[in-house]
Every structure is written in structure tokens, then in C-alpha cells.
Amino acid sequence: MKSPRNISSKTLKCDVAILGGGLAGGLIALALRRKRPELDVLLIEESATLGGNHIWSFFGPDVAGEHRWLVAPLVCHGWRGYDVKFPGHERGLEESYYSILSDRFDAYLREAIPAHNIVTGVRALAASQTNVVLENGARIEAGGVIDARGGGNVRHLRCGWQKFMGQMLHLSEPHGLTRPIVMDATVEQMDGYRFVYCLPVSPMEIFVEDTYYSDTSDLDTQALSARISAYADAKGWQVERVSRTETGALPVVYGGDFGGYWQSTGGDVAKAGTRAALFHGLTGYSLPDAVRLAAHIAEMPDLSGAALAEMSRKTSLDHWQADGFYRMLTKMLFKAAGPDERYRVLERFYTLPDGLIARFYAGKSTLMDKMRVLAGRPPVPIWRAIRGLFS
């Protein structure tokens, strides 16, 4: 086994350099390790751990059967079915649901990828298609570079925000849930569309997340923590301790300048994940696209910097164009519905067929699905829906 690579040397060489050890970058490294083990792939992450502090969840249909090999070893918890709750409607759906914890993500990547191919605790300052400069002065010469260091400049996008705080609660008595509550919108509506998300990871542990579809990205962490405590109290759960806290703000995009966003992170370098605008326009989730891109890269015969950059831009542009339907719905959600009415849009959505809902979250809505979503009486006045769409 090779020892960890000495990053203090002036020049390092590899076949592929991946910047960013989060979800997108880590999945690409795993896919290449599995499909192309002969390659020297270097995964570079500026923090001490891979994956950060996250829980990623996804529905079964979000990942195609031929790509399950990539995420199956990472899954920590799985359930058959989930529930949603709204003021005028509750429903159980039988689609499978899975969660990946970042500590498992970090551990598995370090098991699957040799230590020689992972560098943490060092920041990349600049990158081109074939070169990377690190903050310690070291230089990487690679056959190809992929930049997966998080999102670009959101000033090029027109968007609202899905912002949240989640806490892992350890209880003194069982919580009684057997499967996730993906949306509980029976809570007081404030700061946009608000719902609580619950993952019962064990009989005595539950991850509770307070989430908002808001016009702003700011988070009052003290207030959100208090609301999670109040939610647990209302359920009769006695909390002994909180073992992890996660916060975030994801852009939910309804328009903008794709070219400007792309150029904001260097236009000639291959990108992945949110840096490549590979996320669902309404949910903001990036896991399905991250899996698809990683599997595709592992099958590419040419992994040169130029080939990766060309593929990356085409994939991202195709996704941006295909995602137009979801951006339109996001625009109507934010522009046509008042902040305290937005829950009505999701409440109506969850009266639609199971298969349509599954394809929607996977970003694979058919023409008939789109017609069905838009058909019928809108949950907000039609004049406001039209005004919002054309604003």
C-alpha cells in the first residue's frame, strides 16, 4: 500500500485531479476507482474530512438500476415508504427512501480509495484544464481536471432559497415512527413555505429538520433550534441530547444567466455538482445528477482536460434546458403564491399519482406528467399564477 502523497513537493502528477471531496467529487472518485483502477486519480479537499457535515437522502427511482452500485455501499438507512402531512391532506407513499450520512461517506471513500490518492486539508487556489495550484505552493499536472468545489456565483441566478436546520435527536423513549415524514406542513407557516422533515434512524434516534422555502437565505439558528425543540415537545419526545446539527441554504432557481453562472467559476475547466448547475430547479437536490455524471465520466474513453470540459459544459447546458419546466414551477411558487400560501401548491401536488411524484423528484417528468401537474384548478388564483409566470 502506498503511503499518503507528499503534497509539499513542488510538482505532483496524476491522470485525473478532482477538486472538492463533497458528494459530486467523491462520487466521481469512487466511480473511477471502480471502473478505471489503473488510473492515478487525485481527490483534493480543503477540509479535514470528505463530504462535510451532511445527510443526503433520495428516493429509489432517483438512481437508475445500472447506477445503484455507486451509491449502495454508502447508504446508512433505508425505508419502504414515507409520509407527507398538510393541513387538509395526509398521505402515505410506498416508494423506497434512503439516506447517506457524511461520516459514512468519508469512511467508505477512505476504504475504497488508497490513501495515496486522497489529499485533505489543503486548498486549491487556481485551476486550468490540466493544472492546479495549491495554497502551499505545490502544483499538480494532470491529464484532466474536474472542479467540484461547490456552487458558482448566484448573482447570475434568479432564485429563492430552501434553507434548513437539522438535528439528530437522541430520545429517552422510542419515537414510534417506522418510516420518514418527508414533509410535515401542519406546522405554523412562516418565512415562506415551512415544513418539518423527520428521519427515524433507530427507535431512539430521529433526525428532525426545520425547512423553509424562503425569499432570503439568512438563518436564525437560535430560533430554528427552538422550533425543533418545540416540535419534539409537541410529539411527546423526550430529548436527552443532540449529537449533530446541520444547516444549509440551497438555491431554488427560477431563472437567470446560465452562461454567466458557468463563467463565474472558470469557463474552460470541467465542473461537477452544483458548480455545474446540476441540481433540480425546484428541490435544489443534486444527488441524482451527481450519480449520473460520475457514472458517465467513468465510461469516457478520453479523460483529457479538453474532453472533460467539453462533456461537462454540454451536460450542464442540456440539463439547464431540460430543467426549464421545474424552474417555471419554482417561479410560480415564489411569484404567484404569498409566503403563507405556498404550502397549498405542495399540498395539491401530493394529490397526484405516485409514479408522477417519483418521476418529478428524479427530474424525469414526462410530457403527460407536466400536463397533469398544470391541469385542473390551481391552488392560487389563476391571475396571480399568470402574473407570476410572466413577471
N, C-alpha and C positions, 0 to 999 in steps of 0.2 A: 504494500500500500504506500502510495506517495504521501509525503508529509504536506501540510499546508504550504501553498505557494508563497514565496518571499516577495511581498509587494514593495519592499524597499529598493529592489533593484531598479535600475533606470528604465529598462525596456522589457516588457513581457510579450510573449507571442502566443496566439491561440487561433483556432479556426473560427469560432464564433464568440463574441463578447456580448453578454446580456446585462444591461444596466437596469438595476431595480430588482430586488428579490421579493416583491409582493406577489399577488395572485397571478398576474399576467406573465411576469418574468419567470417566476418559479415554475409555472406550468410548461412554458417553453423549454426550460432547462430539463425538466423531467421527461418531456416528450422526446427531446433529442437524445437524452441518456438511454431511453428505452429503445428507440428506433435506430439511432446512429451512434452506438457506443464507441465507434472508432474515432469520433471527432473529439478534439480538445475544446470543450466549451467552458467558458469562464463566466460565472454568475457573480455580479458585484453589487453589494448592498451597503448603503451608508450607515445603517443602524446595526446594532449587535445581533439582531435576530432576523430571520426571514419571515415575511408575512405580517409583520407588525402586530397589532392587538385587534384582531377581528374575528367575527363569526360570519362565515359565508353560508348562506342557505340557498337551496334550489329545489325546484320541482322535478320529478322524474323525467318528464318529457323535455326539460331544458337541455339535456345532454343526450345526443344520439347514441343508439346502441353500440355503434362501431367506435365510439369515443369513451365508453364507460371505463375502459382500462386505465385511463389517465386520472380519473377522479376517485375511483372505487377505493384505492388504498388510503385516501385522505379523509374519507367520511368517518366521523366520530359517532353520529347518531342518525337514525332513520325511523320514519313512521309511515304507517299506511293510513293516509288520510289526514285532513286538517279541518278546522272550523273557522267560520267568519261570523261576526256578530255586528248588527246595525240596529239603530233604534226601532225600525219597523220590520226587521228581517234577520233571521238567523239561518245558517245553512252549514251542513257538513258535506265536504267533498272527499272523494276516495282516492285522489291522486297521491302517489308517494311523495315524500318530502324528506330532504336530507340536509345535514349541517356539517360544516368543516370548521374546526377551531384552529386558530393560527398557531397555537403551540404544537398541535399535531402536524400541521403543515411544515413547521420548522424542523421538527424531529424527523419526519419522513424524508424530506429533501436531504437532510444530512446522512440518513441511512442509504438512500438511493444514489446519491452523487458523491464521488470521492472528495475528501477534504481539500485535495489539491485544486479542485475546480470551483470552490466557493471562497469568496473573499468578502468579509463583512467589516464594518467599522471604518470604511473609507469612502469618501465622496468623489464622484466623477464631476470634474469641472467643465469639460468640453468633450464633444464627440463629433466625429465625421463617419462616413460610411465604413471606414477601415481603421480608424484610430480613436483612442480615448486618452485623455489626460486626467490623472487623478490628483487629488489635493496635496498628496505628499510628494508630487513631482514626478512620480513614475508615469510611464507611457505604455499603452497597450497597442500592439499592432495585431490586427485581426483580419481574417478573411472577410468577415462581415460583422456589423454592429447592429444590435436591436436595442432601442431605448424604451424602457417600460417603467420610467420613474414617476408615474402619476400624471395627473391631468395637465392640460395646457392652460392658456390664459383665457379665463371665462368671460373676459370683457368682450370677446368676439362672439359670444353666445347670448341669446335671449332665453332666459330660464327662470324658473322658480327653484325651490330647494326642498329636498327631502332630508330633514335633519332629525337627529335622534340621540338619545342616551339609552344604553342598555346596561343592565346589571345582572350578574349571576347571584341569585339569592339562595342561601342555604337555610333550610327551614327546620324547625323543631318537630314538626309533624308533616305527614305526606300532604302534598297539594291536591291530589285527587285527579289530576289531568292525565289522560292517556295519549293525547296527541296535541300538536301545536294549535294555538289560536293565532292564525296569521294576521287577522285584523279584528280587533275589538273596538268598534267605533261607538259603543254605548257610553263612552266616557264623555266628559264635558268637552265641547268643541271650542278651541281657542287657537289663535295664531295660525289659522288655516285649517286644513283637514287634519284632525288628530285621531290617532288610534294607538292601541297598545298591542304589542306582539309578544306572545308567550311561547317559549320552547321548554317543554318538560324533559330535561336531560336525564333525570333519575327521579324516583319517588320523592326524594327530599331536596332536590335541586331544580330550580327553574330560572331560565333567563328571561327577564322582563325588559322590554324595550318600549320607551315612550317616543312616538314618531309623529312628525308634523310635515304636511305639505304646505310650506310657508313661502311668503314672498321674500323673506330675508334668510340669511344663513347664520345669523347670530344665535348662540346657545347660552341660556342661563342655566348653567349646570346645577346650581344650588336648587333652583325651582324645579328642574326636571327630576332630580333625585328625590325631592319631597313628594312629587306626584307619583313616582314609582312606589314609594313607601305607602302613600295613601291608597294606591291601587291594591297593594298586597294586604293592607289592613281591611279593605272592603271585601276582599275574598276570604278573610279569616286566616290568612297565612301568617304564622309567627316567624319572623326573620331572625335568625341567630347571627348571621354575618353575610357580608358581601365580598365575594372572592375576586371579582373582576368588574371593571367598568369600561365601557366602550362608548365613544362619541363620534359623530361624523356629520357631514353635510354633503349630500350628493346633488349635483345639478340635475334638474329635470327640465329638459330642453324643449322649447317650442319654436325655435328659430335661430338665426344667426349666420355668421360668415364662416363656412367650413374652411375655406382657403386660409383665412386669417388665423383661425384656431390651429390649423396644421402648421403654418409657418411660425407660429409663436414658440414652437419647441424645436425649430430647425427643420427646414423643409426637405432636405436631401437625405435624412437618416431614417432608416426603418423604425417604426414605432409599434407599440402594442398596448393593449388595455385602454384605460381612459385617456392616455396620451394620444391615442389614435382615434379618439371619439367612438370607440367601440363599446357603447353602452346603450341600453334600452331607453328610448326617449321619455317614456312616462315613469318607469320604475327606477331608472338610474342604475340598474344592476348590470354588471359586466361579466359575470361568470360564464354564461353560455357562449358569449363571443370569445372570451379568453380561451376556453376549451377548444372551440373550432379553429381558432388561429394557431394555437400550439400544435394541434394535430396536423394542420396543413403544412406548417413550417417543417415538421419532422419528415414530411414526404417530399419536400422540394429537392430536386436533383442539384440545383445550383444555390448555394448559400453564400454567395459573394455579397458584398455590401450593396452593389448596384442592383442585383436581383432581388434582394430582401427589401430594399427601398421601393422598388417598382411594385412588388407584390403588396407591400404594406399600404402604399397610397391607394392603389386600386381597390383593395379590400375595404379600406376605410371609406372611400368615396362611394362604393357600391352600397355599403351599409348605411351611410348618411342618406342616400337617395331612397333606399328601401324602408328606412325608418320614418319617412315622411308622415305616414298615417298616425303613428304614435305621437309625433310632435304636434300634429293637428289636434289630437285629443288632449294633449297637455295644454295647448293654448286655450282650448275651450274650457278646460278645468280651471285655469288660472284667470282667464279674462271674462268668462261668462258667468261663473258661479262666485257669489260672495264667499269670503273666507269661512263663514259659519254654515254655508250651504254645500260645500264641496263634498261632504260625506254622501250627499244624495246621489252624486254621479257614480261613486263606487258601489253604493247600495243597489242601484239599478243594475250595474254591471254584473253583480253577483246573483242576479236572477237568470242569467243566460246559461246555455248548456255547458256541461263540464268540459267537453272537448274544445269548445271555443275558448274557454278561460285558459286551458292548458296551452293552447297554441299562442294565445295572446302573450303570456308571460315568456314563452320561448322565443318571441319575436317572429313567429311563423304564421301569422294570421292569413287565412285565405281570403279571396275576394268575397265569398259568401259570408265569412266571419265579419268582415268590415261592414258589409251592408247590414248585417244583423245588429251590430253594435250601434249603428247610426239610425236604425229604423225605430218606429214607434214614438211614443210621446217622450220628449226629452225631459230630464229631471230638473231642468231650469227653463225659464221662459224662452221660447224659440227666438224672439227678437234679441235677447241677450246673447244667445248662442251664436247667432249670425253676426252680431256686432263684435263679439269676442273673436270670431274666426277671422274677420277682415280688419281688425284693429291694427 
